[in-house]
């Protein structure tokens, strides 16, 4: 059974992101209204209420991300004003001892208590709007990754954790021109679910942020792909949660329609371990077959941008699961296998990672804005421009199926379908 709750009038404008903290008792929201709001859960009543809110940027905010609690109560926000800001929450007594040059935001919560969020740092290296920010897993230290519309992936490391004031730009690479560590030995495709190859999109698929910029986009029906405008692109990142493989991050940029698995190493420049490309041409290239992939002579439609990516917690699996969502309405689950011990990096810096498509769904039939895993990496949720959040779960045979969907408005038929899907998944 799926239990839902509705919070009315969260922001004054379109909501762009929601992020839960480590314990799931608070979540942060950001919006086109340039504000961040912190919500807290009353565990006795199950009611969420606003704890803090403040104007955080001078333009629309695209993403927010929580740091691990071992570093304190820290939040990062990315914005269309080309900056990433680091915020720290302090108790009321600590807030009275602010440094002279530290800006802060104080808000009264609904219960009458007071707290203050202080802006500790502003990262201004981006030469385009910053579309995603995410803190690294805590075992790598206090680091975060950002990606912006200049197609650059940037890795920052905090040098002064006590003050959070000094952040070093440790890596800055153009995702579109990253060198490849080695060509994967194989790229098999094993679809576990029915694939709709002729699905079309209903209505305009301009992203929420594109609407904020008032960049109109025509209907997608009958179009074989999108153009190169910023409004048509997608920029997203997600860290590998496992420590064993080192600092590895999945990144997508622009309108390529692909996700690159990037290895971050202190001893050399970042390299691409693997490229996740669902197009027929991409599969041929990954398998080493170039006979059917002649540049400029392919009849394949132009790819749709990948707008969101989520790396699942492994929980003991011998492989990784990576979910992607695209403007063509497809939610894909990739099964990624790291290099075996005897195929680990050699002197040339190569490693053989392989991938296959475990599932491909187009139920949203409109652009997918977000995919996210549960804490064990066994249930995937996706949100699309169709106004629904859909859940996906693997059956006993390893076949991924729909486990239900949630919408603000549901008909009786949709409710029945949701219950049937949930029962089938069990």
Secondary structure, DSSP 8 states (H G I E B T S, - for coil): ----------SSS-EEEEEE-TTSSEEEEEETTSEEEEEEEETTTTEEEEEEEEE--SS-EEEEEE--GGG-SEEEEEETTS-EEEEEEE-HHHHTT--TT-EEEEEE-TTS-EEEEEEEEEE---SS-EEEEEE--GGG-SEEEEEETT-EEEEEEES-TTT---EEEEEEEEGGG--BS---S-------S---TT----S----HHHHHTT------TT-SS--SSGGG---EEEE---STT-EEEEEE-TTS-EEEEEEEETTEEEEEEEEEE-SHHHHHHHTT--TT--TT---S-----EEEEEE---TT-SSEEEEEEETTS-EEEEEEE---GGGS--TT-----EEEEEEEE-TT-S-EEEEEE-TTSSEEEEEETTSEEEEEEE-TTS-EEEEEEEESS--HHHHHHHHHHHHHH-
